[in-house]
Amino acid sequence: MKKVAYFGTAVLGVFGLLDIYFALLWSPPERSMGNLIRILYFHVGSAWIAFLAFFVTFVCSILYLLRRNLLFDRIAVSSTEIGVVFTTLTLITGSLWARPMWNTWWTWDPLLTTTLILWFLYVGYLLLRGTMAGMERRARISSVFGILAFVDVPVIHFAVEWWRSIHPLVIDDTGINMPGAMLFTLMFGVFTFFLLYLVLLYIRSRQETQKIQLYKLRERVREIRVELGGF
Amino acid sequence: MSGLRSFQALVWKDVRTELRGGRFVVSSLAFGVLLILVVGMALGGAGQLPVDWSAGLLWLNLFFSSAISIGRHDDKDREMAGHWGVLLAPMDRSVIFYAKWLTTFLFVFVAEIGMIGAFFIILNQPAPKHPLSFVFVMLGGTMGLTGLGTFLATLAATSSMRDILVPLLLFPLAIPMFLALIQLTVFAFGGISHTGVWIQVLLGYLTILFILPWLLYEPLMEV
């Protein structure tokens, strides 16, 4: 099992270095925003992967409630944690980009506002889990919240959009608004972030499994101590 | 016992508990009025607020005071483990949710009447231009707010941080409804001439709140 993690990390290292090269050196500056486009390569990648991570949480939450297999719960929590990290990166890189472009660190744009609300929702999910006793109860309750939160995301987005909108879109009704070299860099970045997500998900889920195994071992040691006379 | 009779029995249990000194209405009302007073002070005792500001402040106040009270609504049930009796009743468990939603709605709405009065007096607000719309917005908004709040209070019932978690989970989930209620209240105050999509947003929330608990409440209440 360890071999998979080492192999994944090695592949990720190669792709990560290539991504940095493409995004920071190879890709030409954009016509209107210049070198600020380089921030967007990381911003868009982390935003898409964050959303994918929360979608995985949603699917695993449904599967847990249907099958009652704790494996789904472990994947759900691991994916949420990674999603929160990627959402944080999205917010930070978005803010860094917005300051020179829009002359402000924060604006009430629907995508930006939805992303921040998304962050709060899943931080709430992690807090809910972290403050609840009982493995199965925790899995059950966080699965319900995982479904509710994901169902609410599009509603939040549309509501804030009806309220106000100024965000530039890479992909809209007219197609993809980007030259070839930049699009390649962007997609390469998204793929690299996807690899990072997979490696992190694997390692984090394994860690959750080991945590449970350790807990069971500790319980067994306690039982043996009682059997041997309670020392 | 049929579903309707179980529902009636549960509603009556909550009403009687409140009448015997549940303190839900009193604490919500006191906190809500205090919040309006503090907001008035924070705004430097402003005489006339822009209509969209006042609508926002009204709902912010109602959300805060309700969120804090809802998190403690089932405290009386849990005393001496009384809630086990409810769980043992032979009925669909979503009935427990709908009964709790109705009583929370009733208590919050009673407290709200006092809060709204204080809002108009302390912040010196003119009467709404469309009073009937205002009443409907208040009823619909309270129904949505208490529905979501009741569901989340059950969700966070066994958490050691439930007091902070209920508002923390409620606010992000309720953002679209919060925006809709502000816009509809601005309309009732006469600040805008049309309600746009906001009625649909509010009705959408209410529909989801009627359906989703029926699907998801059972796993929440498993022992």
Chai-1 contact restraints between the chains, C-beta under 6 A:
chainA,res_idxA,chainB,res_idxB,connection_type,confidence,min_distance_angstrom,max_distance_angstrom,comment,restraint_id
A,L65,B,P219,contact,1.0,0.0,6.0,A-B,restraint_1
A,I117,B,P172,contact,1.0,0.0,6.0,A-B,restraint_2
A,I117,B,I175,contact,1.0,0.0,6.0,A-B,restraint_3
A,F120,B,P172,contact,1.0,0.0,6.0,A-B,restraint_4
A,L121,B,P172,contact,1.0,0.0,6.0,A-B,restraint_5
A,G124,B,L168,contact,1.0,0.0,6.0,A-B,restraint_6
A,G124,B,L169,contact,1.0,0.0,6.0,A-B,restraint_7
A,L128,B,S159,contact,1.0,0.0,6.0,A-B,restraint_8
A,T131,B,S159,contact,1.0,0.0,6.0,A-B,restraint_9
A,T131,B,S160,contact,1.0,0.0,6.0,A-B,restraint_10
A,T131,B,M161,contact,1.0,0.0,6.0,A-B,restraint_11
A,M132,B,T158,contact,1.0,0.0,6.0,A-B,restraint_12
A,M132,B,S159,contact,1.0,0.0,6.0,A-B,restraint_13
A,R140,B,P219,contact,1.0,0.0,6.0,A-B,restraint_14
A,I141,B,L155,contact,1.0,0.0,6.0,A-B,restraint_15
A,V144,B,L216,contact,1.0,0.0,6.0,A-B,restraint_16
A,V144,B,L220,contact,1.0,0.0,6.0,A-B,restraint_17
A,F145,B,L155,contact,1.0,0.0,6.0,A-B,restraint_18
A,D152,B,L173,contact,1.0,0.0,6.0,A-B,restraint_19
A,V155,B,P176,contact,1.0,0.0,6.0,A-B,restraint_20
A,I156,B,I175,contact,1.0,0.0,6.0,A-B,restraint_21
A,I156,B,P176,contact,1.0,0.0,6.0,A-B,restraint_22
A,A159,B,P176,contact,1.0,0.0,6.0,A-B,restraint_23
A,A159,B,L179,contact,1.0,0.0,6.0,A-B,restraint_24
A,A159,B,V201,contact,1.0,0.0,6.0,A-B,restraint_25
A,W162,B,V197,contact,1.0,0.0,6.0,A-B,restraint_26
A,W163,B,L179,contact,1.0,0.0,6.0,A-B,restraint_27
